[in-house]
């Protein structure tokens, strides 16, 4: 069967009938949001990153990059592209471990 040049082919009937089931990741994210735990975890992360000096270190990296490139030659996208990988690496393992433990405890409690 040839398709019309002016319109795309009609999708198969089976494709329409299938309902997408959320992935495990999506299910966990929904539970975290619904319970308010995601917001609490975000706040905990923010506090820990400030306590360990990570936030100040990121500010210093941003300022150094802007100074090097020139204030008028840097976009937010440039800054995000350069600083994000460094920021992820510089998060202390203790902070990552604490957050992971809190998430695991939530999952056990919520029986996801």
C-alpha positions in Angstrom: 0.0 0.0 0.0 1.3 3.4 -1.0 1.1 6.4 1.4 -0.3 9.7 0.2 2.3 12.3 -0.6 0.2 14.9 1.3 -0.4 13.1 4.6 1.5 10.8 6.8 0.6 7.1 7.1 -2.1 6.2 9.5 -0.7 4.6 12.7 -1.4 1.0 13.4 -4.4 0.3 15.6 -2.3 -1.6 18.1 -0.1 1.4 18.8 -3.2 3.5 19.8 -4.5 0.8 22.2 -1.3 0.4 24.1 -1.2 2.5 27.3 2.2 3.5 28.5 3.0 2.3 32.0 5.3 4.6 33.9 8.8 3.4 34.4 10.2 2.6 37.8 12.1 5.9 37.8 8.9 7.8 36.9 6.9 6.0 39.6 9.5 6.8 42.3 9.6 10.5 41.2 5.8 10.7 41.4 5.8 9.2 44.9 8.5 11.6 46.0 6.6 14.6 44.7 3.2 13.5 46.1 4.6 12.9 49.5 6.6 16.1 49.7 9.8 14.2 50.2 11.3 15.5 47.0 11.1 19.1 48.3 12.6 18.0 51.7 15.4 16.2 49.9 16.1 19.3 47.7 16.2 21.5 50.8 18.5 19.1 52.6 20.9 19.0 49.6 20.9 22.8 49.4 21.8 23.0 53.1 24.6 20.4 52.9 26.1 22.0 49.8 26.2 25.4 51.6 27.6 23.9 54.8 30.5 22.2 52.9 31.4 25.3 50.9 30.4 23.8 47.5 28.2 26.8 46.7 31.0 29.3 47.3 33.3 27.2 45.3 30.8 27.2 42.4 30.5 31.0 42.6 34.3 31.3 42.5 34.5 29.0 39.4 31.8 31.1 37.7 33.5 34.4 38.4 36.8 33.0 37.2 35.3 31.8 34.0 33.5 35.1 33.4 36.7 37.1 34.2 38.7 34.9 31.8 36.2 35.2 28.9 35.1 38.7 29.5 31.7 39.7 30.9 30.2 40.5 27.6 31.4 37.3 25.9 29.7 34.8 28.2 26.2 33.5 28.0 24.4 31.5 30.7 24.5 28.5 28.5 28.3 28.8 28.2 28.5 29.0 32.0 26.2 26.0 32.6 28.1 23.9 30.0 31.5 24.5 31.6 30.6 24.6 35.3 28.0 21.7 35.5 30.5 18.8 35.1 32.9 20.4 37.6 30.0 21.0 40.0 28.9 17.4 39.9 32.4 16.1 40.5 32.9 18.4 43.5 29.8 17.3 45.5 31.3 15.6 48.5 30.7 11.8 48.7 29.3 12.2 52.2 26.5 14.4 50.9 25.8 11.9 48.1 25.7 9.1 50.6 23.4 10.9 52.9 20.9 11.7 50.2 21.0 8.2 48.8 20.3 6.8 52.3 17.3 9.1 52.7 16.0 8.0 49.3 16.4 4.4 50.2 14.6 4.9 53.5 11.8 6.6 51.7 11.5 3.7 49.2 11.3 1.1 52.0 8.8 3.2 53.9 6.7 3.8 50.8 7.0 0.2 49.6 7.5 1.2 46.0 
